Amino acid sequence: MLQLYWEIGNSILDAQEQKGWGAHIVDNLSNELKNHFPDSTGFSIRNLRIVKHMQVVRYNNTANII
């Protein structure tokens, strides 16, 4: 599941870079994932924002190490 969250976080950041902040990417992705995986949990808007934040922190920490 952690790998999935990393990939989702990367996808969100990539999409926001391409489409801009006002594109409601997290909201739309949350709805799409809930519709595609109705029996799964963890795809709320709040949770996906946390996943995105984890990737931002990861990139910032990696940049500081190198």
C-alpha positions in Angstrom: 0.0 0.0 0.0 2.9 2.3 0.8 4.2 1.9 -2.8 0.8 2.8 -4.1 0.7 6.0 -2.0 4.1 7.0 -3.3 3.0 6.5 -6.9 -0.3 8.4 -6.2 1.7 11.3 -4.6 4.0 11.5 -7.6 1.0 11.5 -10.0 -0.6 14.3 -8.1 2.5 16.4 -8.2 3.1 15.8 -11.9 -0.5 16.6 -12.7 -0.4 19.8 -10.7 2.8 20.8 -12.4 1.2 20.3 -15.8 -2.3 21.5 -15.2 -1.8 24.1 -12.4 -3.1 24.3 -8.9 -6.7 25.2 -9.7 -7.4 22.1 -11.6 -9.0 20.2 -8.6 -6.7 17.3 -9.3 -6.8 15.8 -5.8 -10.6 16.1 -5.6 -11.1 14.5 -9.1 -8.6 11.8 -8.4 -10.3 11.0 -5.1 -13.6 10.6 -6.9 -12.1 8.5 -9.7 -10.4 6.1 -7.2 -13.4 5.7 -5.1 -15.6 4.9 -8.1 -13.0 2.5 -9.6 -12.3 0.8 -6.2 -15.6 1.0 -4.3 -14.6 -1.6 -1.7 -11.3 0.1 -0.9 -10.6 2.8 1.7 -7.9 5.4 1.9 -8.8 7.5 -1.1 -10.5 10.4 0.6 -9.5 14.0 -0.4 -7.9 14.5 2.9 -5.9 11.3 2.7 -4.7 12.1 -0.9 -3.6 15.6 0.3 -1.5 13.9 3.0 0.0 11.5 0.4 0.9 14.5 -1.8 2.4 16.3 1.2 4.5 13.2 2.0 6.0 13.4 -1.5 6.7 17.1 -1.2 8.6 16.5 2.1 10.4 13.5 0.5 11.6 15.6 -2.4 12.6 18.5 -0.2 14.6 16.2 2.1 16.3 14.5 -0.8 17.3 17.8 -2.4 18.9 18.8 0.9 20.9 15.6 1.2 22.4 15.8 -2.3 
